[in-house]
Amino acid sequence: MSGVAMDKPTIDGYAVHLETLQITSRAASTTAGSLAGEIDASFPGCTAAADSHPGWSSAAALQECAQAWVAHLHGHVADMHITSNRLAATHATYFEADGKVGDHVHQVAGTVPTTEEV
């Protein structure tokens, strides 16, 4: 990170931006929810070919393939929710740690935080 001006302290060379963690967590959750809806809405179209040719020997295989694909995509949705939850947990951990550090600084300095600092 040499040559880069950092307005925040870093942890192992990484600057932690609490607002970015929170925004990204919400965006991942919203995107996952939207994607799940799109997948579910598309599924009938995926199986229409198999449903329209029930006598074909490939109809069952096509139906099974469509179901497997939908399940695979929903796996990605689940991964996005997990990532969202982990980002939210990371945000909460750093937020709590920042508060404790601030409390300790005020305690050591013998000051009371102002409303702008809280």
Summary of the structure (lengths in Angstrom):
residues: 118
radius of gyration: 24.4
end to end distance: 30.3
largest distance: 82.6
contacts: 263
relative contact order: 0.11
helix: 73%
strand: 3%
